[in-house]
């Protein structure tokens, strides 16, 4: 059973939420899924992933960050002005509010079970930065970034000069701006946004799943995360012959053996660490 909610954040932004497995709320543990850059809760495999874990007895929370570019239309980027002003620090704060709302009665009753985070790509980094939240028991990341400093000196120089850089949404051919706001956030909050530093401090079980042929986030970043982690409670799981989305596409056209491997491994991880 799915239910939709809207969370008004402390900064006055709206987070669109879809929960899966509401019937599991009382007895099942909670998984919060965190989408990545140019991602959203209804992208590709995200609803399938959420339904998969709901069928395993979990209460699953999916949501859109307030500045991910998705507005009333759940499948298209219609709020490019907000996308342009998004920051990593804002996403870290918003995920913290999502975690807190589970325990606060926001979903109609107070959640008393364990919470696991499941972040994809940039959402993996955001999840790790929230990993030592008191209410989080474990973290799984798929194709996670190991750093937010992903821009070359020439790109930064142009960014400073123009006040923005653009990225192309290959699916829609939309030209999407990222304003200087993001660059300033990286500089001003360098310590707080240091993913490797956060991994080193992490005291919770961590699963790192990565496709060996990932072109968007090279597999070396998965190795960086694992090398920095407490390896007695962490695991690195590399899937051969697949990339950033584990052979899944948008619009979603069904699962495949690579995505199934990621799902089964992650289920095993949550079954151990949330039960």
Secondary structure, DSSP 8 states (H G I E B T S, - for coil): -EEEEEEE-TTS-EEEEEEE-GGGTTTS-EEEEE--TT--TTSTTHHHHHHHHHHTT-EEEEE--TTSSB-SSTTSB--HHHHHT--HHHHHHHHHHHHHHHHHTTTSS---S-EEEEEETHHHHHHHHTTT-TTEEEEEEES--S-S----HHHHHHHHHHSEEEEEETTTTEEEEEEHHHHHHHHHTTTTT-HHHHHHH--SEEEEEEETT-SSS-HHHHHHHHHHS-TTSEEEEEETT--TTTT--SS-----HHHHHHHHHHHHHHHHH--
